[in-house]
Amino acid sequence: MKNKGLLFVVSGPSGVGKGTICQEYVKTHDDSVLSISATTRAPREGEKHGVNYYYITNEEFEAGIAKGEFLENAVFCGNRYGTPKKAVLEMLESGKNVILEIEVQGAMQVRSHYPEGVFVFVIPPSLKELENRLRGRNTETDDVIKKRLERAKQEFALCEKYNYILMNDNLGDALSKLEAIMKAERCYMPRNIEFIKKEFC
Amino acid sequence: MKNKGLLFVVSGPSGVGKGTICQEYVKTHDDSVLSISATTRAPREGEKHGVNYYYITNEEFEAGIAKGEFLENAVFCGNRYGTPKKAVLEMLESGKNVILEIEVQGAMQVRSHYPEGVFVFVIPPSLKELENRLRGRNTETDDVIKKRLERAKQEFALCEKYNYILMNDNLGDALSKLEAIMKAERCYMPRNIEFIKKEFC
């Protein structure tokens, strides 16, 4: 069948564990890579250009937007973040699945540019469990946690725009479900119809 | 999430190996069962009622059709074959995935009664390979093989009505892809949207 890679967009509320899932997935599956975002924020201690982010200037970022070079972009805490289209498309062409871990609004931007992407929304086993995980970090005040839970509820309301939900009950199960989704999507009829018409009809 | 089983309809041309895939699958996955068809044909040596088929009379079969008791039914070589709706729905309710191995026309009947089913079309690696497999059986004349290949081509033309294609390149890979499809379908958003709205919104 087709050897081109598939684009997976993974979203979900803060604290749900989507970052860990994506990072563990690419560690254990060499057919898949994480997309590296561009940002105008300064590199933190130990971060490397082309590994954690592509660090670019505000002018470069705006020129990129003007030329349509981002699959999605957003502002967060006064810094710009975006997914470089060219790097993603090249990886897909080379046959790798590309995983984008992004927010709901960014995901919807990606869908408008790349509707053949697969959109996965990660959920916790329950709202209570999400709250426990946020509290377990011991890094946020009650007020911040309350705001994150409110925001999570707004995000859940948008999750029907995604193709799959992935309940993160435990990491192993979540990875195995993500693997199944990737494998199944390769078999999805609309992705194979040209091949079948060419070879069998 | 939902604990109800999913209905999988598996079709594909004669000689593609769909029967072996389905039988092996249920042997190795106790969350899945094969549907047992009803037929008006007489049991062959060694066949058992309720194991290979439900053997019923023509009158019983016609009464069943009149009462809407079949998910699909067809005539083959002068005998009637049908999928008993009640048995399938009971297995689904009990949480088992149910696999129906049926022809394309029957599959389309099932879809009209049960659109939430998952429709899988098994293909060979190539038309040449299908011909080799049919010839390898050493049971059919050239003329019969030619007719089967013609019929296969007609079936391929209808395969876009299915959700997935499953290339039967080798049995192990085919079983692993079928397993992935089943797992991924459980995560499919429309199957979970009620649960999410209830629990998270």
Interface residues (C-beta under 8 A of the other chain):
Chain A: M1 F121 I123 S126 L127 A152 K153 F156 A157 C159 E160 Y162 N163 Y164 I165 L166 M167 S176 K177 E179 A180 I181 K183 A184 E185 C187 Y188 M189 N192 I193 I196 E199 F200 C201
Chain B: M1 F121 I123 S126 L127 A152 K153 F156 A157 C159 E160 Y162 N163 Y164 I165 L166 M167 S176 K177 E179 A180 I181 K183 A184 E185 C187 Y188 M189 N192 I193 I196 E199 F200 C201
